[in-house]
Amino acid sequence: MGRIFEKRKHKMFARWAKMSKAFTKIGREIAIAVKQAGPDPESNPRLRRAIQNAKTVNMPKDRVDAAIKKASNKEEGDFQEVVYEAYAPHGIALMIEAATDNPTRTVANIRSYLNKSGGSLGTDGSVSFLFERKGVFRLSSDGVKNIEELELELIDFGADEFAVEDNEIFIYTKFEDFGAMQKALEDKGLSVLNAELQRTPLSAIELSEEQENDVNALLERLEEDDDVQAVFHNMR
C-alpha cells in the first residue's frame, strides 16, 4: 500500500509541476502581450491568443486577470524575449526561446545546463538556418460540418498543411501568415484550442537510444527553467 501511495503522490506532484510551468509560461506571454499592445484583448491579437491558450491548460480566470493587471502596472518590470542558439550532445541543434526579466541570469543558467551535459551555447545564426518558423493552430472539429471545404477556404489565409487527428484539426502556416490565419479563424467563429509559433527542423538527425537519453535529459532540464518558454531541436 505504501508503494502505491508513493507512486500516486509522485504522479500528482509531477502533474502539479507541469501545470505550474504551463501557468508561468502563459503568464509571461500575457505580460509581453500587454506591454506590447495594451490590456484590451479586443485590440490585442497576441493577448487574445495567450488568453485562449490559458483556457487550454485550465489556467484559472482570476490568475489570467491578475497577470493582465500586473503587466498593466507601469512600475512592473518588462520581460524580454530572447532566443538562444545552442548545441546539445551528439551534434543536435537547439533553439531555446526565453522570456526573462534578467537576461544575465538566464544565459548563465542555460550555459550551465549545456556545459554539464556536454553541449555548448552557439552564436547568432549558428543553428537557426536549420529550422523554419511556422504557425500551428489546434482546433476542435466539433461543429465543423465540412472539413475539406474548410481546408480549401483557409488556403487563402496561408494554410500550408492541414491534418485531422481524432477530434482535432491542425493547421500549419508560414510565419508571416500567422496573424492572418488567427484573424480568419476568429472571424469564422471556430474553437481554437491552442495557437503558437514553432521552429520546425528542415531535417532530422537519428541517434541511438543511449544518445537520445542524453539529449532528452538536457531538454528536460532546460524546459524546467522558469525563464525558458520553449525548446526546439532537430533530433528525430
N, C-alpha and C positions, 0 to 999 in steps of 0.2 A: 504493500500500500504506500509506503514511504517513497519508493522509487517512482511510482506512478504520479504521486503528488508533486515530486520534484520536477518530473518531466513536464507536467502540465504547467507548473509555475514558470519553468524556463520558457515554454512556448508563449505564455502570457506576457512575460517581460519582453520577449523578442518582438511580439506584436505591438506592445506599447512603445518600444524604442523606434520601431518602424513608423508608427503613427506620429510620434513626436518629431521625427526627422522630416516627415512629409509636411507637417504643420509649419515647421521652421522654414522650409523651402518656400512654401506658399506665402508665408508672412513676409519674407524678404522680396518675393516677386511683387506682392501688393505694395510694399514700401517703395520700391523702384518705380512702379507704375504711377503711384500717387505723386511722387516727386517730379516725374517727367511731365504729367499731363493733368494733375489735379484729382480730387477725391470723388468726382461725379462719374459713375460708371457709364452713364448715357453718352458722355462726350469723351470717354477714355476707353478705347477698344482693348488696350493691354490690361487695364483693370478689370474689365468685363471678363476677359479670358481667365485672369487669375481667380476671380470670384467663382467662375464656373468650375475651374479645376479644384478649388477648395471644397465645393459641394461633392465632387467625385471622391475625395478622400475623407468625407464626413467631418470636415472641419466645422466646429460649431459656429453659428452665425454671429454670436457675441464676440468670438475671437477674431472673426473677419472684420467686424465693425471696429473692434479695438485696434486692429492693425492699421485700418484706414485712418482712424482718428489720430493714432500715434504718428503716422507718417505725415499727417497734415500739420503737425506742430512744427513751426518754423525753427524752433530750437533743437529739434530732433536731428541727429546726425544723418548723413546720407550714406546709403550703401552703394558701392561701386561695383560695376560688372567687370570682371577680369577673366580673361581666357589664358590658360597656361598650356603650352605645348610640351609634351614630355615623352619619354621612352620607359616602358615597363621592361621587366626582364625578357630575354629571348627575342628582342627586336620588335616588340609590339608597340605601335604608336598610340599615344593618348592625347585626347583633347579634354581639358579639365575646365569646366565653367564654374566660376565662383561669384558670390555676391558678398561683399565684405565691407566693413567699416574700418578695417585695419589691414591694408594690403601687405604691410611688412610682416605682420603675424601670419597671414595666410600663406604667403610664399615660403616663409620659413618652415611652416608645418608641412606643406606639400613637398618641399625639398627633402625634409627629414624622412617622410614616408617612402619617397622614391629611393633615397640613398640606402635605407635599411633593407630594401627589398631587391637591390641590385639594379634599380632603374636610375634615371637621371632626368633633370629638367632640361628642356631644349630651349632654343631661341625662337623668336618670332619667325614664322614661315618654315620652320624645320620639319613639321609634320602636317600642317594644315592643308597642304596640297593633296594629301592622301584622303581627304574627306570632302563630301559635298553636303552643304547645309540644306535641309529640307523641312517643310512644314508637315506635320502629321496631325490629322483630326480623327478622333474616335467618336462615332455616333451610335446611338441606338437605332436599330432598324424598325423598332415598333412604330407603327403609323406611316411607314414608307410604303406606299401602295405599289410603286413600280421602280425597283432598284435600277434596272437597266436604263430607264428613262432619266432617272436622277443622275446617273453617271454621265450620260450624254449632255445634260444641262450644265453640269459642273465643269466639263471640259472647257467651256467658255470662260471660266473663272480661274483656270490654272490647274485643274486636276490632272496630274501626271500618271498616277496609279490609283487603282480603286480595287479594294478587296473586301470580301464579306466572310466573316468568321462567326459561327454560331448566330447570335442575335445582334452582332455589331458590324458596323461599316467603317472601314479605314480609308481615308483619303490622303494622298500624298501630293504635295505641291513643291514647286521651286521656292526658294527663299523669298524672292521678290514678289511672288503671288500669294504669300501667306495672308496679308491684310485683306486682299480682295476676296479670298475664299472665306475668311472669317465673316465678312460682311454678307456674302452671298448666303451662307448657312443661316445667319441670323435673320436675314430678310425672308427666308423660306420657312422660318419657324421650326427648324429642325433641332432635335435634342442633342447638343454636343456634350459628350461626356468628358472629353479632355482634348486640349489643343496645345501643341508645343512645337518648338523648333528643335530638330535633332541634327546631328552630324553623322552622316552615313558613310562608311568606308567605301572607297571605289574598288578595292579588292581586299581580300581577307587572307590572313596567314594561319595555317593549320599547325597546331602544336601537339606534342604528346600529352597524355593525361597528367603526368607529373609537372610538365611545364605550364599547362593550363592552371593547375592548382597554385603555382607560384604567382601567376598573373592575377587570378581571382582573389588571392589573399590581399594583394595590393589594392585591387579595385574596391574590395570591401572596406579596407582601412580608409581609403580616400572618401568613399561615399558616407562614412560615419562622421566625417568632419562637418560641423555645422555650416562652415563657410562654403562648402562645395555644393553646388546646385545639381550638377550632372557630370558624368564621366563617359566619354565615348572612346572606343578602341577598335582596332582592326583585326582582332583575334576571331577566327572562325568559330 
